[in-house]
Amino acid sequence: MPAPIELLHLPTSNAQKVAIVLEETGLPYVAHRWVKKAGEATPPEHLKLNPIGKYPVIVDPDGPGGESITIFETSAIALYLAEKSGRLLPADLSGRVAVNQWISVGASIMTIMAAQWFTTKRARTDQSETTAWIVADVARGLGAIDQQLAQTTYLTGSDFTLADALVYPVMATTVQRNPGGYTGHDNIARWVTLVGARPAVKRGMAVAE
Ligand SMILES: N[C@@H](CCC(=O)N[C@@H](CS)C(=O)NCC(=O)O)C(=O)O
């Protein structure tokens, strides 16, 4: 039995993405949660694992060639876990390209832009112009995802893939809490219910709640 993968995380949707992938692939892991207080600095030792000092990070003692590997950036971690387990990625190149496309949409518009929405709300100066720009961009992302889900059960077809695992947490948390959430996007609502009912997804969401 290989040593478990260490998951170092702050309880946020990025950590939930990685935890879902770990649960869905069945790879053994141990989660270490750090709850950062406002204004608290990242522990200096964490910079040795991620030069940007962000979370999540994984350390896999049983990496390529049996050597330990440390990985930062949520999408890079998720792709590594999928490759390592041979799960959640289609066998054909066009299928993998489609998965990567939706992973990128999830990591950019849906994660960064939706998170910026909260930042503008906390600002002490007028942010109406920036907010309008963010709201419009998030709406474009939601429209595209909804249109896609009108044609397919999951984001890239009839199978649950890494794309679903990585887009679901931000949709079910950050986006849902934004004004309007994904209201009016019935295909997204259907998909959120479908993905959220998966036992591994429920466990992954709970790890980093
Ligand atoms: N692009 C990075 C973003 C990571 C990120 O923003 N992590 C946040 C938690 S979700 C964090 O570590 N915040 C603490 C900090 O900025 O010091 C990824 O996808 O992993």
The ligand as a MOL file (V3000), in Angstrom:
LIG
                    3D

  0  0  0     0  0            999 V3000
M  V30 BEGIN CTAB
M  V30 COUNTS 20 19 0 0 0
M  V30 BEGIN ATOM
M  V30 1 N -4.4540 29.7250 -9.0030 0
M  V30 2 C -4.3780 29.0850 -7.7130 0
M  V30 3 C -5.1510 29.9340 -6.7240 0
M  V30 4 C -4.9190 29.4700 -5.3180 0
M  V30 5 C -5.5650 30.3890 -4.2960 0
M  V30 6 O -6.0040 31.5250 -4.5910 0
M  V30 7 N -5.6120 29.8890 -3.0770 0
M  V30 8 C -6.1910 30.6490 -1.9940 0
M  V30 9 C -7.2620 29.8090 -1.3220 0
M  V30 10 S -8.4900 29.3620 -2.5400 0
M  V30 11 C -5.1120 30.9480 -0.9690 0
M  V30 12 O -4.1870 30.1910 -0.7890 0
M  V30 13 N -5.2610 32.0740 -0.2700 0
M  V30 14 C -4.3530 32.4380 0.7670 0
M  V30 15 C -3.3750 33.4920 0.3330 0
M  V30 16 O -3.5820 34.1000 -0.7150 0
M  V30 17 O -2.4330 33.7190 1.0730 0
M  V30 18 C -4.9400 27.6610 -7.7820 0
M  V30 19 O -5.7350 27.3980 -8.6910 0
M  V30 20 O -4.5870 26.8180 -6.9590 0
M  V30 END ATOM
M  V30 BEGIN BOND
M  V30 1 1 1 2
M  V30 2 1 2 3
M  V30 3 1 2 18
M  V30 4 1 3 4
M  V30 5 1 4 5
M  V30 6 2 5 6
M  V30 7 1 5 7
M  V30 8 1 7 8
M  V30 9 1 8 9
M  V30 10 1 8 11
M  V30 11 1 9 10
M  V30 12 2 11 12
M  V30 13 1 11 13
M  V30 14 1 13 14
M  V30 15 1 14 15
M  V30 16 2 15 16
M  V30 17 1 15 17
M  V30 18 2 18 19
M  V30 19 1 18 20
M  V30 END BOND
M  V30 END CTAB
M  END
